[in-house]
Amino acid sequence: MVSIGIMGVIVVALYGMFHHTQRAMRSNATQVDVMEAGRAAVDLLTRELAEAAAGRQVEGVNLFLALAGPDRTLSNAWFTPTQLYQPVVQSLVGGEAQRTNHRDGVFFLSQFNQEWTGTALWVQDAANGVGTLSRFATNAHASMLVSNRLMSVVMRQPATNYVRLLEGVIHFRLVPYDSAGRAMDWRSNDYAGVQLAVDKVASETRAAFVSNALPAYLELELGVLEPQILEQYKSFAPGSAMARSYLSNRVGQVHLFRQRVPIRQSQPIYAVN
């Protein structure tokens, strides 16, 4: 009986150790998958954003940044009624501080020889705060830059025409910086060729760089939710209080990526006053 009792204790201890080891292995595998996908997306975005170019058209938009809602086209999403935009707020571990997860949309021009490309990025299907980072790009002749025709074409593309880059994106934000290393937002000084306004729903900046203006840098922020947490979150009704409460307590399952992207074709840009 004593031998059986000792053996039972050993088996229980071994099972517990095996269970915790298996959980750790699964957690590590999940983190590796998320890190690989996130880094691949950041690498792609870094290379593309660095190639942003100025079309040098009067009032022509070279780069446009704004909060984007969950509508079917980026044009509608950027100008969706503010009450439809509901960012996910998460409480940070070990304190009362909170992080607001925003979802930006971006349009920018790039050039190769005589051909221009209009590219747009935004987080689709994000009615519940988490969606898919998607990309659309099309080539055009320089004549399409007049009156922002290329931008209009890109922004009016339906969501089905976008290439899906990364699932489970809870945070996608781009912050422009000037040549002095200062963040350019609606509270900062004026800049030549730059239109800065505030999206009142979240006090975030809407920025349009026109004519020959481009920021010196763009700071890219990307937050990706772990797959198993995303699947559990999908079981809740989209936008419900229970869903947001569940997600607000899962800040540890969001992997954040940040990259400072220098704009190669940017001219020195400083505050006017």
C-alpha positions in Angstrom: 0.0 0.0 0.0 2.9 2.3 0.8 4.5 1.6 -2.5 1.2 2.2 -4.4 0.7 5.5 -2.5 4.3 6.7 -3.3 3.8 5.7 -6.9 0.5 7.6 -7.1 2.2 10.8 -5.7 5.0 10.4 -8.3 2.5 9.9 -11.1 0.4 13.0 -10.1 3.6 15.1 -9.8 4.8 13.9 -13.2 1.4 14.6 -14.8 1.3 18.1 -13.4 4.8 18.8 -14.6 4.0 17.4 -18.0 0.8 19.5 -18.2 2.6 22.7 -17.4 5.4 21.9 -19.8 2.9 21.2 -22.6 1.2 24.6 -21.9 4.5 26.4 -22.0 5.4 24.7 -25.3 2.1 25.7 -26.8 2.4 29.2 -25.5 5.9 29.5 -27.0 4.7 28.1 -30.3 1.9 30.6 -30.4 4.2 33.5 -29.6 6.7 32.4 -32.3 3.9 32.3 -34.9 2.6 35.7 -33.9 6.1 37.2 -33.8 6.9 35.8 -37.3 3.7 37.1 -38.8 4.0 40.4 -37.2 7.6 40.9 -38.2 6.9 39.9 -41.7 4.0 42.5 -41.9 6.2 45.2 -40.3 9.0 44.5 -42.8 6.7 44.8 -45.7 5.1 48.0 -44.5 8.5 49.5 -43.7 9.8 48.9 -47.2 6.7 50.3 -48.8 6.2 53.3 -46.6 9.8 54.3 -47.0 9.2 54.7 -50.7 6.4 57.3 -50.3 6.9 60.1 -52.9 5.5 63.6 -53.5 3.4 64.0 -56.7 4.1 67.8 -56.6 0.6 68.7 -57.7 -1.1 71.8 -56.3 -3.3 70.6 -53.5 -2.5 67.0 -54.6 -2.3 64.6 -51.6 0.9 62.6 -51.3 0.1 61.0 -47.9 -3.1 60.9 -45.9 -3.5 59.5 -42.4 -6.7 59.2 -40.4 -8.7 57.0 -38.1 -10.6 54.4 -40.1 -13.9 52.8 -39.1 -15.2 49.4 -40.2 -17.1 50.4 -43.3 -17.0 48.6 -46.7 -14.7 51.0 -48.5 -11.8 53.1 -47.1 -13.4 56.3 -48.5 -16.5 55.7 -46.3 -14.4 54.4 -43.4 -12.3 57.5 -43.1 -15.3 59.8 -43.1 -17.7 57.5 -41.1 -19.7 59.2 -38.3 -17.5 59.4 -35.3 -19.9 57.6 -33.0 -19.3 54.4 -35.1 -15.6 54.4 -34.2 -15.1 52.5 -30.9 -11.4 51.9 -30.1 -10.6 49.1 -27.7 -9.2 50.3 -24.4 -7.1 47.8 -22.3 -5.8 48.1 -18.8 -2.1 47.7 -18.5 -0.7 45.1 -16.1 0.3 46.2 -12.6 -1.3 49.6 -12.5 -4.2 51.9 -13.4 -2.7 53.0 -16.8 -4.6 52.2 -20.0 -3.7 51.8 -23.6 -6.1 52.8 -26.4 -5.8 50.7 -29.5 -6.5 52.8 -32.6 -7.0 51.7 -36.2 -5.6 54.1 -38.8 -6.1 54.2 -42.5 -3.3 55.4 -44.8 -3.0 56.4 -48.4 0.3 57.2 -50.0 2.0 57.7 -53.4 5.1 56.1 -54.7 7.0 56.3 -58.0 9.0 54.0 -60.2 10.4 55.6 -63.3 7.4 57.2 -65.0 4.8 55.1 -63.3 3.0 56.1 -60.1 1.4 53.8 -57.5 -1.4 54.6 -55.1 -1.4 52.3 -52.0 -3.9 52.1 -49.2 -3.8 50.2 -45.9 -6.4 49.8 -43.3 -7.9 47.2 -40.8 -11.0 45.6 -42.4 -13.8 43.8 -40.6 -13.1 45.6 -37.3 -16.6 46.2 -36.2 -15.7 44.4 -32.9 -12.4 46.2 -32.5 -10.2 43.5 -34.1 -9.8 42.9 -37.8 -7.5 42.2 -40.7 -4.8 44.5 -41.9 -5.4 44.8 -45.7 -3.6 46.4 -48.6 -4.7 47.7 -52.0 -2.4 49.2 -54.7 -2.7 50.2 -58.3 -0.4 51.7 -60.9 -1.2 54.8 -63.0 0.2 57.4 -65.3 1.2 60.8 -63.8 -2.0 62.3 -65.4 -4.0 60.4 -62.7 -2.4 62.6 -60.0 -4.3 65.7 -61.2 -7.2 66.5 -58.9 -6.3 63.5 -56.8 -8.0 61.1 -59.2 -5.7 58.3 -58.3 -6.4 58.7 -54.6 -10.1 58.7 -55.3 -9.9 55.5 -57.3 -7.9 53.8 -54.5 -10.1 54.9 -51.7 -13.3 53.8 -53.4 -12.2 50.2 -53.9 -14.5 47.7 -52.2 -13.1 45.7 -49.3 -13.1 42.5 -51.5 -10.4 44.0 -53.7 -7.9 44.3 -50.8 -5.2 41.8 -50.1 -5.4 40.5 -46.5 -2.0 40.8 -44.9 -2.4 39.9 -41.2 -5.3 38.6 -39.0 -6.0 39.6 -35.5 -4.9 43.3 -35.7 -6.2 45.3 -32.8 -3.9 48.3 -33.2 -2.6 50.0 -36.4 -1.2 53.5 -36.0 1.1 55.8 -38.0 2.5 58.9 -36.4 4.3 61.5 -38.7 7.5 63.2 -37.5 9.2 66.3 -38.8 12.9 66.8 -39.5 13.5 67.9 -35.9 12.2 64.6 -34.5 8.9 66.1 -33.2 5.6 64.3 -33.6 3.3 66.2 -36.0 -0.2 66.3 -34.6 -3.1 68.8 -34.4 -1.7 70.4 -31.3 1.7 71.1 -32.9 2.9 74.1 -35.0 1.9 74.7 -38.6 3.9 73.2 -41.4 4.0 74.3 -45.1 2.1 71.9 -47.2 0.6 69.9 -44.3 -3.0 70.0 -43.2 -3.5 68.8 -39.6 -6.9 68.3 -38.0 -8.3 66.5 -35.0 -10.6 63.5 -35.1 -12.7 64.6 -32.1 -13.9 61.1 -31.3 -10.5 60.1 -30.0 -8.4 63.3 -30.2 -6.3 61.7 -32.9 -4.7 63.6 -35.8 -5.9 63.5 -39.3 -3.0 64.6 -41.5 -2.8 65.3 -45.3 0.6 66.1 -46.9 0.1 67.9 -50.2 2.1 69.4 -53.0 5.8 68.5 -52.3 5.4 67.8 -48.5 6.2 64.5 -46.8 7.1 63.8 -43.2 10.7 63.0 -42.3 9.6 59.8 -40.5 6.6 57.7 -39.9 6.4 55.7 -36.7 4.6 52.5 -37.3 2.7 50.8 -34.4 1.1 47.4 -34.8 -0.7 45.3 -32.2 -1.6 41.7 -32.9 -3.9 39.5 -30.8 -2.9 35.9 -30.1 -5.0 33.5 -32.2 -6.6 31.5 -29.4 -7.7 34.8 -27.7 -9.1 36.0 -31.0 -11.1 32.9 -31.5 -12.6 33.1 -28.0 -13.4 36.8 -28.6 -15.3 36.0 -31.8 -17.7 34.0 -29.8 -19.1 37.2 -28.2 -21.5 39.4 -29.9 -19.6 42.1 -31.9 -19.3 45.3 -30.0 -21.0 43.9 -26.9 -20.1 45.1 -23.4 -19.1 41.5 -22.5 -16.8 41.3 -25.5 -15.0 44.5 -24.7 -14.7 43.6 -21.0 -13.1 40.3 -22.0 -10.7 41.9 -24.4 -9.8 44.8 -22.0 -8.3 42.2 -19.6 -6.2 40.5 -22.2 -3.5 43.1 -22.7 -0.8 40.4 -22.1 -2.0 38.6 -25.2 -1.4 41.5 -27.5 2.0 41.6 -29.2 3.2 45.1 -30.1 5.5 46.0 -32.9 7.0 49.5 -33.4 9.3 50.7 -36.2 10.5 54.2 -37.1 10.4 54.5 -40.9 12.5 57.2 -42.6 10.8 58.6 -45.8 13.6 58.6 -48.3 12.3 61.2 -50.7 11.2 63.6 -47.9 12.5 67.2 -48.1 13.5 68.9 -44.8 10.2 69.8 -43.1 10.2 72.2 -40.1 7.4 74.1 -38.2 6.5 77.4 -39.7 6.2 79.1 -36.3 
